[in-house]
Amino acid sequence: MQVKNISFGKINCLYFAKLDIFSIFAAVYNSIDMAKIIGRESEQRTLQAMCESGTAEFAIVYGRRRVGKTFLIREFFKNDFAFYHTGLNPKELPESGRMQAQLENFGSTLSRYGSDMKQTPKSWLQAFDMLITLLDSKPKDKRMVVFLDEMPWMDTARSMFLSAFEHFWNGWGAGQDNLILIACGSATSWMCDELKNNTKGLYGRITRDMPLEPFNLYECDKYFDSREMVMDGYDLIQTYMATGGVPYYLSCFEKGYTVAQNIDRTYFAKNAPLGDEFSRLFTSVFINSENCEKTVRFLATRRYGYSREEISNGTKISTGSGLTKTLRGLVDCNLITSYKDILERQTYYKLTDAFCLFYLRFVDGKKTNNRTFWQNNQFSSAVNAWHGLAFEDLCFNHIPQIRRALGISGVSTEISTTLWRASDNIGGSQIDMVISRADRHVHLCELKFSVNDVEIDKDYDAKLRDRLVNFQKIIGNRRIPEITLITTYGLKHNMYSGRIQQVVTMDDLIEKK
């Protein structure tokens, strides 16, 4: 067998002539140290599978601003791209010259990657033809990775960008077995509407769908470990409830400061890095940013959410395709959650993004000059009320961990919340989270943020008993309800604690899913 050295970027490996080139490429990337990438295990497996497939791959990567999309792709491939281009933010360009600016930027990138065509493309059709010419000049015996970052920004009004891109992929890219094309964008609604759910030229063309979500508690824990920042479970939960697990937001926390000090530095200090993040989030992620922001602000006013009709009435967004697009976009980027009330079977939408809740509660419109606001107010009634709401959102974002702690990971479940009003024979109540199982059991979950073990006293026990009885009256014999406590530390055992059938703690929530 003939053996010789070949190079992949800065990486050298042995090439065995009889081995398939794509297997070699995969082996190289298997050998790369991924220590800098926290979590993202399924995404890395997907990227690895693309390297190994031996066919043309077209992947889309999308998620909210600052969630780490670009970092993941650049770090995984170690910046070894045949072509890597980032669109210009159209909000920062004069409206009349946006298309020209995008084309000039694309032409400059082509030049940096070795194109000998010095002219600026006059259209996106010409731009992609120039890209084809560049890629055709590359060696055919290795994978070519083309990374188009912030693709939605390139699609300016009347630019015909999408048609040209369709022509590029369908007419050339799909036939290149050594090509990996990755389209990435923070404008989740555009990525889903124009690429993922495309019903025209790109229908069925995407080979890998990679939505990127914020870190869960386990990944937050690993992130801070990587930075040698020591946090116990309580501090970690506080941090998550203030940031939502968004990697960039976490990066604003620095070693040597308490959680309260870091929250002050991140939100309330002069020129705080997240002081104006809320508005930036919506303008960068959503084409219909005004409606999306309006909807989130409205949902923040009621803990268990609103129906579609209530949202329309409260926001003055007419019910129809516009509202559908708004709600779908917010769900796609994990800012809100939809669920069906177990009793009404009505669909509700609930704000479950921790960052948005924190911002709207403590930053938005406050204009405080108190640079130590959080340190001075972290035990106030306002913060205590926020703790309860934020912990509920945290639980809704950690359903896999809750199901695993309850031993029902393999059981089909439906997650909701419910509220019923008092009648002649039934007292009114609200249940924070309802986990309805396929085996007829229903977990009526109490979600309690606490600095100590939760104690069930006589009055609380009576409240839980009445809730259980009333729920049983409403649901009949179709379900078997039981009370489940999800809390920070645990349950204090006393003469009343037997009402609680299961307990899930923050240690369970932090475990790897």
Protein Blocks (a to p, Z undefined) as FASTA:
>chain_A
ZZddddehjaccdddfkbcfklmmmmmmmmpccklpggjllmmmmmmmmmmnopacdddd
dddehilpmmmmmmmnnopafbdcddddfklpcfklmmmmmmmmmmmmmmmnopabfbdc
fbfklmmmmmmmmmmmpcfkbccddddehkllmmcghklmmmmmmmmmmmmmmmmmkbcc
ddddfblmlmmmmmmmocblmgokambdcddddddfklmmmmmmmnopacdfklmmmmmm
mnnopaklmmmpcghiafklmmmmmmmmghiaklmmmmmmmmmmpmklmlmmmmmmmmmm
pmnbpafklmmmmnopacdjklmmmmmmmmmnopaccdddfklopacdddfbfklmmmmm
mmgonlpabfklmmmmmmgmklmmmmmmmmmmmmmmmmmmmmmmnopmmpccdddddddd
ddfklccdddfbacddfklpacdddddddfbdcdddfklmmmmmmmmmmmmmmnommbcc
ddddddfklccddfklmmpmbdcdfklmmpcZZ
